[in-house]
């Protein structure tokens, strides 16, 4: 019989909780299982993962395969690294030391990743603020340009109206002189 290490779904509707189990590869997802190897709770913050390292390694030694999701969980917890070191023939003390160093390094990488996300979020927020300020400056400049254009248009209209008024006065002054002059000739 071929065995598989995979997740089985537990929990209520829309709130899944998973167990990592060893099962016959032919059984259904939530069917009978041979051994319980731990659990995974994706809704906890941070994620809850509790795995039985020694049992998982024992099942891997027996030839159990892993599902893709179970493989990623086992990998993220460092169990696959432990298994690979054991397969290379290292002593238990050396394996424990290397796994401990890997976990410290993994923790540091995770903390750096979180720190980088925080810094990136701060930079994005700063960039948004600068973009808003530039947009406000641009809008203010456009409003000032529109006001200046409106003022210039109004001044041009007033000048045109004044010029028309001057022309009208000039035409009015010339018209009676022509009328008087045309009346004298007759």
Rosetta blueprint (number, residue, H / E / L):
1 X L
2 X L
3 X E
4 X E
5 X E
6 X E
7 X E
8 X E
9 X E
10 X E
11 X E
12 X E
13 X L
14 X L
15 X E
16 X E
17 X E
18 X E
19 X E
20 X E
21 X E
22 X E
23 X E
24 X E
25 X L
26 X L
27 X L
28 X L
29 X L
30 X L
31 X L
32 X L
33 X L
34 X L
35 X E
36 X E
37 X E
38 X E
39 X E
40 X E
41 X E
42 X L
43 X L
44 X L
45 X L
46 X L
47 X L
48 X E
49 X E
50 X E
51 X E
52 X L
53 X H
54 X H
55 X H
56 X H
57 X H
58 X H
59 X H
60 X H
61 X H
62 X L
63 X L
64 X L
65 X E
66 X E
67 X L
68 X H
69 X H
70 X H
71 X H
72 X H
73 X H
74 X H
75 X H
76 X H
77 X L
78 X L
79 X H
80 X H
81 X H
82 X H
83 X H
84 X H
85 X H
86 X H
87 X H
88 X L
89 X L
90 X L
91 X L
92 X H
93 X H
94 X H
95 X H
96 X H
97 X H
98 X H
99 X H
100 X H
101 X H
102 X H
103 X H
104 X H
105 X H
106 X H
107 X H
108 X H
109 X H
110 X H
111 X H
112 X H
113 X H
114 X H
115 X H
116 X H
117 X H
118 X H
119 X H
120 X H
121 X H
122 X H
123 X H
124 X H
125 X H
126 X H
127 X H
128 X H
129 X H
130 X H
131 X H
132 X H
133 X H
134 X H
135 X H
136 X H
137 X H
138 X H
139 X H
140 X H
141 X H
142 X H
143 X H
144 X H
145 X H
146 X H
147 X H
148 X H
149 X H
150 X H
151 X H
152 X H
153 X H
154 X H
155 X H
156 X H
157 X H
158 X H
159 X H
160 X H
161 X H
162 X H
163 X H
164 X H
165 X H
166 X H
167 X H
168 X H
169 X H
170 X H
171 X H
172 X H
173 X H
174 X H
175 X H
176 X H
177 X H
178 X H
179 X H
180 X H
181 X H
182 X H
183 X H
184 X H
185 X H
186 X L
